[in-house]
Amino acid sequence: MFSLQAMFGKGDRFYGLLEQSAEAAGESARALRELVSQTDRAPVMAAFASSRAREKALAAQISEELVNTFVTALDREDIEALNAALYKIPKTVEKFAERYTIVAERLAGVDFAQRALVLERSAEVVVEMIGELRRGLRIDPVKKLQDRLQALESEGDKMLLAPYRTLYVEGNDAMRAMLAKDLFELIEKAIDKCRDVGNVVYSIVLKNS
C-alpha cells in the first residue's frame, strides 16, 4: 500500500519542502511575466537569481531527506519524480530570462506577456496541486486542477498563431523571427513542465484512490 501520506506525516518534511518548491516555481513564473512587461529588468533578474537559488537548495534538501528517511522504492520514485519535475520549471524560466535580456531590444514589439501570464497561471495551479497531497489524495479536486492545466496549455498553444503569423508571414526579418520563436518555445516548455508536475500528482492520486 502506498505510504506517502504516512511518511510525509513524519514532521511534514516532504510536504513542506515540495510546497516550498512549488512556490519557488510560481515565483519564477511571476518574475518572467514582470521581465517581459517592464523596462527596468535589473530587479527582476535579481528575483530570478533568488528563486533559482532557492529551488536548487530545496531540490538538494529533498534529495538529502530521501537518503536520511526510510522509504519504499515506490515512495522514493514518486517523490523524486515530483522533485525533478518541479525543479525543471524555474530552470526553464531561467533559460528564457538569460536569452531574453540579450535580445530584448531586437524583439521590441513582440508580445510575450500574454503567454507569460498563461505560464504564471499554470504555476499557480501547480502550487494548488502540490498542496492537495497534504489533504488526503482526493481524486476529484486533483482531476479538476489537472483539467485546468490542460485548458491553460491549450490556451497558450492558440496564442502562438497570431505572433507566428506576424513574424513569419508579415515580417521580413528572419533572424528576429528565429529569436522570437526560440523564446516562445521556452515559455511553452515551462508550461509543459507545469503539466508534467500535474501528471505526476494525478498519477499518484489515481493509483492510490
N, C-alpha and C positions, 0 to 999 in steps of 0.2 A: 504494500500500500504506500502510496506517495506520502512522504513525511515532511514536505517543505514547510507546512504550517507549524508542525511540532518543532522542527529545527529552528525556524525563524523565531519561535517563541523564546528561545534562549537569549533573553535580553534584547530581542527585536533587532539584533545586529544587522542581519541581512536585509530585513525590511527597510530599516533606516538608511542603510548605505545605498540600496537600489533606488529608494525615493530621492535621496540627495543627487544621485547620478542622473536621474530623470530630470530633476530641477535644473541641474547644470546644463543638460542638453537644451532645455527650454530657454535658459538664459542666453545660450549661444545663438539660438534661432531669433530671439528678440534683438540681439545685437546685430545680426545680419540685416534685419529689416531696417534698423536705425542706420546702419552703414550705407545702405543704398538710398536712404531718404534724406541724409544730412550732408552738408558740405564740409563741416569740421569733423574729420574722421579720426583724429588722434584719441579722443576719449573713448570712442567705440572700439578702436583697436586695443586699447588698454583693457576694456571689458572682455574682449575676445581672449586675450592672454590670460586673464584671471580665470575665466570659466574653463578654458582648456587645461590650465594647470590643476584646477580643482577636479576636473573629470579624470585626469591622469592619476591623481592621488587617490581618488575614490576607487578607480578600477584596480589599482595596485592593492588597496586595502581589502577589497572584496576577495581578490586572489589570495591574499595572505590569510584572511579569515577562513577560506576554504581549506587551506593547508592545516590550520590550527583547530578546526572544528570537525568532529566526526560526522560524515555524511555518506549516504549510499551513492553508488555510481550514478543512479538516476537523478538524485537530488543535485549532485555536482554538475551533471550535464545541463540541467535546466538553468541553474544559477550562472554557469559560465556562458551559456547562450545569451541570457539576458544582459550580463555584464559586457560581453563583446558587442552586442547589438547597440546598446546604449552608448558605448564608447565611440562608435563609428559616426554618430550624429554630429557632435562637435568637431570631430576630426575632419569630416567632410566640409562642414561650415568654415573651418579654419582655412582649408584649401581655397574656398571661394574668396574669403576675405583677403588672403595674400595676393591672389591674382587680380582681384578687383581693384585694389589700391594701386596696382601698377598701371592698369589700363583704363581707369575710370574716366579720364579726360577724353580718351579716344572714343569712349562709348557714351558720351553725353547725349541724353535724349532717349536712350534705351531704357525702357521701364522694367526694372527688376523688382519693384516694390510690391506689386500685386502677387507675384509668385512667392516672394519672401514672406508675405502675410499668410499664404497657404501653409508654408513651412512652419511658421510660428504657431498657427492653429493646430497643425498636426502634432507638434511637440507638446502642446497643451493637452491634447488627447492622450499622448504617451504618459504624461505625468499622472493623469487620472487612471489609466490602465495599471500602471505600477502600483498606485495606491489601492487598487482593488485586491491585490494579493493579500493585503492585511485584513481584508473584510470577509474572508472565507471562501474564496474561489467560486464566486457566484457567476453562473454562466450567462444569465440574461443581461445584466449591466455590462459585462465584458463584451458580449456579442454586439450590443448597441454601440459601444465605443469602437469596436472593430469596424462596424459598418460606417461610422463617421470617418474613420481613417481612410477607408476605401473611397468614400464620396469625395473627400478632400484631394486624394490622389487623382481622381478623375477630373475634378475641377481644375487642378493645376495643369494637367495634360491639355485641356481645352484652351487654357490661357496662352499656350505656346503658339497656337496657329496664327494669331494676329501679328505678333512680333516677328515670327519667322517669315511671314508673307512680306512684311515691310522690309526686312533685311535682305531677303534673297530675291524677291521679285521686283520690288520698287527701288531698292538701293543699288548703288554702283561701287561700293567699297567692299571688296571680297574679304580683306583682312578684318575689317570691322565686324562683318557678319560672322566670321570664324571665331573671333574673340568672344562675341556675344553668345554664340551657340555653346561654346565651352563653359561659360558661366551659367547659362540657363541649365545645362545638363548637370552641373554640380548641385544646383538647388534641387533639381529633380532627384538626384542621387540621395541627397539628405532627406527628402520626403520619403523616398523608398526605404531608407534606414529606419524612419519612424514606423513605417508599415511593418518592417521586419521585427521590431520590438513588439508591435501589436500581435503579429503572428505567433511569436514565442509565448506571450502571455495567454493568448487564446488557446494554443495547443496544450499548455499546462492545465488550464481550466477544463478543457474538453476531456482530457484523459483521466481527470480526477473528479468529474461531475457525477 
